[in-house]
């Protein structure tokens, strides 16, 4: 379990392809303190298990499932990544409850400067968008952010200068993909309501020409 408060920006040192995924070696400093093999680390929002520890780097294995659901599939040497160690139960919860189980990939559609802050509009896949609520929490590349506004297929967030400086959000540009994880509590509430017949189960959208036109994809 994580809080979405990034501890540092690491950099991918090497990428090794295997039969069932990738092995990433990541340069870091802060999170290497007391790190041990087998512990969980959030890498740009994805919960991964440490398989090797060094003085200046650590290694994680990324499964095919994780590659299919996250931007880690496009990782290369030098790629910056947000890093956070698992939360301690006696720590302050500065962000919100984050599992590191990424729901899918969003796409930055607009970036605007407002004073010192950066306003980002992120296109969100429809199955994920239903869990986004105004003034609720959304994890973007492992960062706990507050949703300023939300529509059927997009949400807006504000990146304050501190967040831009200590995470990869300051580097993100229009067209970039980002890992998204919605609020855990909302998922459980929906599941319980479905089980008790209080609300209908979500339907799978029909991907036709009208669907694509409404979202500006054709």
C-alpha positions in Angstrom: 0.0 0.0 0.0 1.2 3.5 -0.9 0.2 7.1 -0.3 0.9 8.7 -3.7 3.6 10.9 -2.2 6.6 10.4 -4.4 9.9 10.2 -2.6 12.2 10.8 -5.5 12.7 10.6 -9.3 14.8 7.6 -10.4 16.1 6.8 -13.9 16.1 3.5 -15.7 19.6 2.2 -16.0 18.9 -0.9 -18.1 16.1 -2.9 -19.7 16.3 -6.6 -20.1 13.7 -8.5 -22.1 12.6 -11.9 -21.0 10.1 -14.5 -22.1 7.3 -13.1 -19.9 8.2 -9.4 -19.4 11.0 -7.1 -18.6 13.6 -6.7 -15.9 14.3 -3.0 -15.1 17.4 -1.8 -13.3 16.6 1.7 -11.7 19.1 4.2 -10.4 18.0 5.8 -7.1 19.3 7.2 -3.8 16.7 8.0 -1.2 14.6 4.8 -1.4 17.6 2.6 -1.3 17.9 3.1 2.4 17.0 -0.1 4.2 15.7 -1.6 0.9 15.5 -5.4 0.9 14.8 -8.0 -1.7 11.1 -8.9 -1.8 9.7 -5.5 -0.7 7.2 -3.5 -2.8 8.1 -0.3 -4.6 5.8 2.0 -6.7 7.5 2.7 -10.0 5.5 5.5 -11.7 2.4 4.1 -10.0 2.9 0.4 -10.6 3.5 -1.8 -7.5 6.6 -3.9 -8.3 8.7 -6.3 -6.2 12.4 -5.6 -5.6 14.5 -8.6 -7.0 18.0 -7.1 -6.6 19.5 -4.4 -4.5 22.7 -2.5 -5.2 24.5 0.6 -3.7 23.1 2.9 -6.4 20.3 0.9 -8.1 17.7 -1.8 -7.7 16.0 -4.2 -10.0 12.3 -5.2 -10.5 10.6 -7.6 -12.8 7.6 -6.3 -14.8 5.1 -9.0 -15.9 3.2 -9.1 -19.2 0.0 -8.1 -17.4 1.6 -4.9 -16.0 3.2 -4.1 -19.4 -0.3 -4.3 -21.0 -1.8 -1.9 -18.5 0.9 0.7 -17.9 3.4 2.9 -19.8 6.3 0.7 -18.5 6.0 -1.1 -21.8 7.7 1.9 -23.5 10.4 2.3 -20.9 13.9 2.7 -22.2 17.3 3.5 -20.7 17.3 7.0 -19.2 13.5 7.1 -18.7 12.7 9.1 -15.5 10.3 7.3 -13.1 8.5 8.3 -9.9 9.5 6.2 -6.9 7.8 5.5 -3.6 8.4 2.8 -0.9 5.5 1.0 0.7 3.8 3.0 3.4 4.4 2.3 7.1 1.3 1.9 9.3 2.6 4.6 11.7 3.2 7.1 9.0 1.0 10.1 8.2 -1.2 9.5 5.2 -0.3 12.6 3.2 -2.0 11.6 -0.1 -4.6 8.8 -0.2 -4.8 5.0 -0.2 -3.0 3.8 -3.3 -2.5 0.1 -4.1 -0.1 0.4 -7.1 -2.5 -1.7 -9.2 -2.8 0.5 -12.3 -6.3 0.6 -13.9 -5.1 1.8 -17.3 -3.4 4.5 -19.3 -4.6 8.0 -19.8 -3.4 10.6 -22.3 -2.5 14.2 -21.7 -4.6 16.3 -24.0 -4.0 19.8 -22.8 -1.3 21.5 -20.8 -1.7 25.1 -19.6 0.3 27.4 -17.4 -1.6 29.3 -14.8 0.8 31.4 -12.7 3.3 29.0 -11.2 1.0 26.0 -11.6 0.4 23.6 -14.5 -3.1 22.6 -15.5 -3.4 19.2 -17.2 -6.4 17.8 -18.9 -6.1 14.0 -19.1 -8.2 11.8 -21.4 -9.4 8.9 -19.3 -10.7 5.6 -20.7 -14.4 5.3 -20.0 -14.2 2.3 -17.7 -11.9 4.4 -15.5 -13.7 7.7 -15.8 -16.8 6.5 -13.9 -14.6 6.4 -10.7 -13.3 10.0 -11.1 -15.2 12.5 -9.1 -14.7 16.3 -8.7 -12.5 17.0 -5.7 -11.8 13.3 -5.4 -8.4 11.6 -5.6 -6.7 10.2 -8.7 -3.3 8.6 -8.9 -1.3 9.7 -12.0 2.1 8.1 -12.5 2.1 7.2 -8.8 1.2 10.8 -7.7 -1.8 11.5 -5.5 -3.7 14.3 -7.2 -7.0 16.1 -6.6 -9.4 16.1 -9.5 -10.5 19.7 -10.3 -13.1 18.9 -12.9 -14.4 15.8 -14.7 -16.4 14.9 -17.8 -17.4 11.6 -19.4 -13.9 10.9 -20.8 -11.5 13.5 -19.2 -10.5 15.0 -16.0 -8.4 18.1 -15.0 -5.7 18.3 -12.3 -3.4 21.0 -11.1 0.4 20.5 -10.7 1.8 22.9 -8.1 5.5 23.9 -8.5 6.7 21.5 -5.7 5.1 18.5 -7.4 6.4 19.6 -10.8 10.0 19.8 -9.3 10.0 16.5 -7.4 8.1 14.3 -9.8 8.0 13.6 -13.5 4.8 15.7 -13.9 6.8 18.8 -14.7 8.2 17.0 -17.8 4.9 15.7 -19.1 3.7 17.1 -22.5 0.6 16.9 -24.6 0.3 13.4 -26.1 2.2 11.6 -23.2 0.6 8.6 -21.7 0.3 8.3 -17.9 -0.6 5.5 -15.5 -3.9 5.9 -13.8 -5.3 4.4 -10.6 -8.7 5.4 -9.3 -9.8 5.6 -5.7 -9.9 2.1 -4.0 -13.0 2.9 -1.9 -15.1 3.8 -4.9 -14.4 0.4 -6.5 -15.5 -1.5 -3.4 -18.7 0.6 -3.0 -19.6 -0.1 -6.6 -19.0 -3.8 -6.2 -21.2 -4.0 -3.1 -24.0 -2.1 -4.8 -23.8 -4.5 -7.8 -24.0 -7.5 -5.5 -27.0 -6.2 -3.7 -28.8 -5.2 -7.0 -28.8 -1.5 -6.1 -27.2 -0.4 -9.4 -26.9 -2.2 -12.7 -23.5 -3.7 -13.7 -21.5 -1.4 -16.0 -21.9 -2.1 -19.7 -19.1 -2.5 -22.2 -19.2 0.4 -24.7 -19.7 -0.4 -28.4 -16.7 0.8 -30.3 -18.3 2.1 -33.5 -17.9 5.1 -35.7 -20.2 7.3 -33.6 -18.2 6.4 -30.4 -14.9 7.4 -32.1 -16.3 10.6 -33.5 -17.7 11.8 -30.1 -14.2 11.4 -28.6 -12.4 13.2 -31.5 -10.6 10.0 -32.5 -11.6 10.2 -36.2 
